[in-house]
Amino acid sequence: GIDKRTIEKFEKEAAELGKGS
């Protein structure tokens, strides 16, 4: 399974990429 911290990190990076675009 995926670690909860990994998911939070992924979501945070995705959010930053969304804002950057």
Secondary structure, 3 states (H helix, E strand, C coil): CCCHHHHHHHHHHHHHHHHHC
